[in-house]
Amino acid sequence: MQIPTVEGSKPKVQIRSGESRAVEVAWFSAICSEDYEFLGVPDGTLRSSFKHCSDVVRTADRLGYQNILLPSGYEVGQDPLTFAAAVGPSLEQISQLVAIRCGEVHPPMLARAISTLDHILQGRLTINIISSDLAGTRADSATRYQRSREVIEILKQAWTQDRIQYKGQFYNFDLESLPVKPYQQNGGPLLYFGGISPDARTLAAEHSDVYLMWPETEERMAATIQSVSEEAASFGRQVDFGLRIHVIVRETEAEAHAAAERLISRLDLEKGKEIKARSLDRTSVGVARQEEMRAQSTDLYLEPNLWAGIGLARSGCGSAIVGDPDQVYAKMQRYIDMGFRAFILSGYPHIDECERFAKWVLPRLETTRLARVQHRLTEELPATPLTTAARR
């Protein structure tokens, strides 16, 4: 089967990483009450405590993953910025991809918090921009993405200009930016951004460094990559593409399929709906597309080795690559052929699946750090107000 392409004569997809096939491979720490042995069945040993979540991060660090996503939500668990600062000093090499829901924090102080954390972690920090509803509120898509646009533009001014001078619908500032300079150079921490609505795609094309997608059929994802690549070009930009997806890898294909069935074997579907209803992104266009695809699937498989069963009890990313090590590796190579250069993986329980993937698949992948590819990290110590720049 050939890699799907968009019909008609289309320009070649342009990605920021260029011709290199090296990828950034990240894991996921379930700091928002999302770890299970049996999906939808709470297990006290897998609760989102600081100990358990930091154990997940340290496992991924030890096994050589380049990044780890810390999600944001209003559920029992950990605040991502606070958690990242606390666990950071115990880590050796892994970066942390901290989710920030735009509008929750006053933007200049958010810039300061991120820049503080960037220095603590010595540049091992990336940011996942979230545009879903704030806890206890509802807003339409245009409003939410305009708010995110303003927060992003303020962050970029804060990190790259002498002053923050901004007039928008939500925020108006005229402030010196020296107190919020980050450790990373040439634009500050990378911004990873997801969203499938027209408002989301336009904002991502204009401002994201890595455009994140949830799993869909290869044909659909190829079309999205083409569309976002073209829209980014209209702004004179290129972006990298990332895929947030689960994985179930076992020594044989039969064992992998059995593990998938076991994962949902005790799931009460009404409980699954209740769990999904807690999520702040439950009304998004992306979530609706995940639900639509699962409803059209055969035995929960959207295409070979892509299983949508996790979406029965999880909002957002609801599908997993399922197979033996060769099948999982081959599927990822197809995604790399399409243009993906970052993968954010997870599986259940999170530590167990992290170890399996690291044993059977991770060593076969050529890996990199997108912060280095995009020149945010330098070999020398950067001169910032918190390192070696002259004090004023």
C-alpha positions in Angstrom: 0.0 0.0 0.0 1.4 3.4 -1.0 1.6 6.4 1.3 -1.6 8.4 0.7 -1.3 11.8 -1.0 -3.8 14.5 -1.6 -5.4 14.2 -5.0 -4.3 16.5 -7.8 -1.1 18.3 -8.5 0.1 19.6 -5.1 3.4 21.2 -4.1 5.7 19.1 -1.9 5.0 19.3 1.8 7.5 21.6 3.4 8.6 20.7 6.9 10.9 22.8 9.1 13.2 19.8 9.8 14.0 19.5 6.1 15.0 16.2 4.5 16.2 14.5 7.8 14.1 11.5 8.9 15.2 11.8 12.5 12.3 12.1 14.9 11.7 13.3 18.4 10.1 10.6 20.5 8.2 11.6 23.6 6.2 9.7 26.2 3.3 11.0 28.4 2.8 11.3 32.1 -0.8 10.9 33.2 -0.9 13.9 35.6 -4.6 14.3 35.0 -6.0 11.0 36.3 -5.5 9.0 33.1 -3.5 5.8 34.0 -5.2 2.4 34.1 -4.5 -1.3 33.8 -8.1 -1.8 32.7 -9.5 1.3 30.9 -12.1 3.1 33.0 -11.5 1.0 36.1 -9.8 3.2 38.8 -6.7 1.7 40.3 -5.3 3.3 43.5 -1.8 2.3 42.6 -2.0 4.3 39.4 -3.5 7.5 40.7 -2.0 10.8 39.5 0.0 11.4 42.6 3.4 13.2 42.4 5.2 9.9 43.1 3.5 7.9 40.4 3.6 10.7 37.7 7.3 11.5 38.5 8.1 7.7 38.3 6.7 7.8 34.8 8.8 10.8 33.8 12.0 9.3 35.3 11.3 6.0 33.5 11.1 7.8 30.2 14.2 9.8 31.0 16.2 6.7 31.9 15.0 4.8 28.7 16.1 7.6 26.4 12.9 9.3 25.3 13.6 12.9 24.2 10.5 14.6 25.6 7.5 13.9 27.8 4.0 15.6 27.6 2.5 16.9 30.8 -1.2 17.6 30.0 -3.4 20.2 31.5 -6.9 19.7 32.9 -9.2 20.3 35.8 -9.2 16.8 37.2 -7.6 15.1 40.2 -3.8 15.2 39.6 -1.0 17.7 39.2 -0.6 21.2 37.8 1.8 20.9 34.8 4.0 23.9 35.5 4.3 23.1 39.2 5.0 19.5 38.5 7.6 20.2 35.8 9.5 22.5 38.2 9.4 19.9 41.0 10.5 16.8 39.0 13.0 18.7 36.8 16.1 18.5 39.1 15.8 14.7 39.2 16.0 14.3 35.5 19.1 13.6 33.4 18.4 14.4 29.8 14.6 14.4 28.9 12.8 17.6 28.0 9.3 18.3 29.4 6.4 19.4 27.1 4.3 21.4 29.5 0.7 22.1 28.5 -0.5 25.7 29.0 -4.2 26.5 28.6 -4.3 30.1 27.3 -6.1 32.5 29.5 -5.5 30.8 32.8 -2.5 33.0 33.7 -1.8 36.8 33.2 0.3 36.6 30.0 3.4 38.6 31.2 3.5 36.5 34.4 3.0 33.4 32.3 6.0 34.5 30.2 8.0 34.9 33.4 6.9 31.5 34.8 7.9 29.8 31.6 11.2 31.7 31.4 12.0 30.8 35.1 11.3 27.1 34.3 13.3 27.3 31.1 16.3 28.4 33.2 15.7 25.7 35.9 15.6 23.0 33.3 18.5 24.6 31.3 16.5 24.6 28.1 14.9 21.2 28.4 11.4 22.7 28.1 8.8 22.9 25.3 5.3 24.3 25.5 2.0 22.7 24.4 -0.4 25.5 23.7 -4.0 24.5 24.6 -7.1 26.5 23.5 -10.0 24.6 25.0 -12.4 26.1 27.5 -11.2 27.3 30.8 -12.6 25.4 33.8 -16.2 26.5 34.5 -16.6 28.5 31.3 -17.8 28.1 27.7 -16.7 30.1 24.7 -17.0 29.6 21.0 -14.1 28.5 18.8 -13.3 32.0 17.4 -13.2 33.5 20.9 -10.9 30.8 22.3 -8.5 30.9 19.4 -8.3 34.7 19.4 -7.4 34.5 23.1 -4.7 32.0 22.3 -3.4 34.1 19.5 -3.0 37.1 21.8 -1.3 35.0 24.5 1.1 33.5 21.9 1.9 36.9 20.4 2.6 38.4 23.8 4.9 35.5 24.7 6.8 35.9 21.5 7.2 39.7 22.1 8.3 39.0 25.7 11.0 36.5 24.6 12.3 38.3 21.5 11.8 42.1 21.9 12.9 44.8 24.3 9.3 45.6 25.2 5.9 44.0 25.2 3.7 46.5 23.3 0.4 44.8 22.6 -3.2 46.0 21.9 -5.7 43.2 21.5 -9.3 42.2 22.2 -8.3 40.5 25.5 -5.0 42.2 26.5 -3.3 45.5 26.3 0.3 45.9 27.6 3.2 48.3 27.4 5.9 46.6 29.5 9.7 46.1 29.6 10.5 42.5 28.7 13.8 42.1 30.5 12.3 40.3 33.5 10.9 37.5 31.2 13.8 36.5 29.0 14.1 32.7 28.5 17.1 30.4 28.5 16.5 29.2 25.0 17.4 31.5 22.2 16.0 32.4 18.7 12.4 32.5 19.9 12.3 30.8 23.3 10.8 27.4 24.0 9.2 25.6 21.0 5.4 25.9 20.8 3.6 22.7 20.0 0.0 23.4 19.0 -2.9 21.2 18.1 -6.4 21.8 16.7 -8.3 20.8 13.6 -10.9 23.6 13.2 -10.2 26.3 10.6 -9.4 28.8 13.4 -6.9 26.4 14.9 -5.2 25.6 11.6 -4.7 29.2 10.8 -3.3 30.1 14.2 -1.0 27.0 14.0 0.2 27.9 10.5 1.0 31.4 11.7 2.6 30.8 15.0 3.3 27.1 15.9 6.7 25.5 15.7 5.3 21.9 15.8 1.7 21.3 14.6 0.2 18.3 16.6 -2.4 16.0 15.3 -4.5 13.2 16.9 -4.6 9.9 15.0 -6.9 9.6 12.0 -6.6 7.5 8.8 -3.5 8.1 6.8 -5.4 9.7 4.0 -7.0 12.2 6.3 -3.7 13.1 8.1 -1.9 13.4 4.8 -4.5 16.0 3.7 -4.2 17.9 6.9 -0.4 18.0 6.6 -0.7 19.3 3.1 -3.2 21.9 4.1 -1.3 23.2 7.1 2.0 23.2 5.2 0.4 25.3 2.4 -1.2 27.7 4.9 2.1 28.1 6.8 3.8 28.9 3.5 1.3 31.7 3.0 2.8 33.3 6.2 6.3 32.7 4.9 6.8 29.9 7.4 7.4 26.2 7.7 6.3 24.0 10.7 7.2 20.6 11.9 4.4 18.0 12.4 3.8 15.8 15.4 1.5 12.9 16.1 0.0 12.3 19.5 -0.9 8.6 19.6 -1.1 5.6 21.9 0.8 2.3 21.4 0.3 -1.3 22.2 3.3 -3.4 21.3 3.8 -7.0 22.1 6.2 -9.8 20.8 3.5 -11.1 18.5 0.6 -9.6 16.6 -1.8 -11.9 18.4 -0.5 -10.9 21.8 -0.9 -7.2 20.8 -4.5 -7.6 19.7 -5.2 -9.6 22.9 -3.7 -6.8 25.0 -6.0 -4.3 23.3 -9.1 -6.4 24.0 -7.9 -6.9 27.6 -7.5 -3.2 28.1 -11.3 -2.6 27.5 -12.5 -5.9 28.8 -13.9 -4.4 32.1 -15.1 -1.1 30.7 -18.6 0.0 31.3 -19.5 2.2 28.3 -21.6 4.6 30.5 -18.6 5.0 32.8 -16.5 5.7 29.7 -18.9 8.5 28.7 -18.7 9.9 32.2 -14.9 10.0 32.1 -14.8 11.7 28.7 -17.4 14.3 29.9 -14.9 15.5 32.5 -12.4 16.7 29.9 -12.2 20.5 29.1 -11.8 19.6 25.3 -14.9 17.4 25.1 -16.8 19.8 22.7 -13.9 20.5 20.3 -14.0 19.8 16.6 -11.0 17.4 17.0 -12.9 15.3 19.6 -15.9 15.1 17.4 -13.8 13.8 14.5 -12.3 11.1 16.8 -15.9 10.0 17.7 -17.0 10.1 14.1 -14.2 7.9 12.9 -14.6 5.4 15.7 -18.3 5.1 14.9 -17.4 4.2 11.3 -14.7 1.7 12.2 -14.8 -2.1 11.8 -14.2 -3.9 15.2 -12.7 -0.5 16.4 -9.9 -0.7 13.7 -9.8 2.5 11.5 -7.2 0.8 9.2 -4.5 -1.9 9.7 -2.8 -1.6 13.1 -4.8 1.5 14.1 -7.2 0.7 16.9 -9.8 3.2 18.2 -10.8 1.4 21.4 -9.1 3.8 23.8 -11.6 6.5 22.7 -14.4 4.6 24.4 -13.2 6.1 27.7 -10.8 8.9 26.8 -11.5 12.3 25.2 -9.0 13.6 22.7 -6.4 11.2 21.4 -8.4 7.9 21.2 -6.4 5.5 19.0 -3.4 3.3 19.3 -0.9 1.6 17.0 -1.3 -2.1 17.8 1.0 -4.8 16.6 4.3 -6.6 17.0 7.6 -4.6 17.0 8.0 -4.8 13.3 4.4 -3.7 12.6 4.6 -0.8 15.0 8.0 0.3 13.5 6.6 0.0 10.0 3.5 2.1 10.8 5.8 4.8 12.3 7.9 4.7 9.2 4.8 5.4 7.1 4.0 8.3 9.3 7.6 9.6 8.9 7.2 9.3 5.2 4.1 11.5 5.4 6.1 14.2 7.2 5.8 13.6 10.9 8.9 14.4 12.9 7.6 14.2 16.5 5.7 11.4 18.2 4.0 11.7 21.6 3.3 8.2 22.7 1.5 6.6 25.6 0.1 3.2 26.6 -1.5 1.5 29.6 -0.2 1.2 32.3 2.1 4.0 31.4 5.3 2.7 32.9 4.8 -0.8 31.5 4.1 0.3 28.0 6.9 2.9 28.1 9.4 0.0 28.9 8.0 -2.2 26.1 8.3 0.4 23.4 11.8 1.4 24.6 12.8 -2.3 24.4 11.4 -3.3 21.0 11.0 -0.1 18.9 12.8 3.0 20.2 16.3 1.7 19.5 15.4 1.2 15.8 14.4 4.9 15.3 16.8 7.7 14.4 16.1 10.3 17.0 16.7 14.0 17.6 15.5 17.0 19.6 13.5 19.5 17.7 14.7 22.3 19.9 18.2 21.7 18.6 17.0 21.2 15.0 15.2 24.6 15.2 18.2 26.2 16.8 16.7 27.1 20.2 19.5 25.4 22.1 23.1 26.5 21.7 26.4 24.8 22.7 27.4 27.8 24.8 25.7 29.1 27.9 23.3 31.8 26.7 23.7 35.3 28.0 20.4 36.1 29.8 19.5 38.3 32.8 19.6 35.1 34.9 22.9 33.7 33.6 25.8 36.0 32.5 24.3 39.2 31.1 25.3 42.4 32.9 22.9 43.3 35.7 21.0 46.5 35.4 
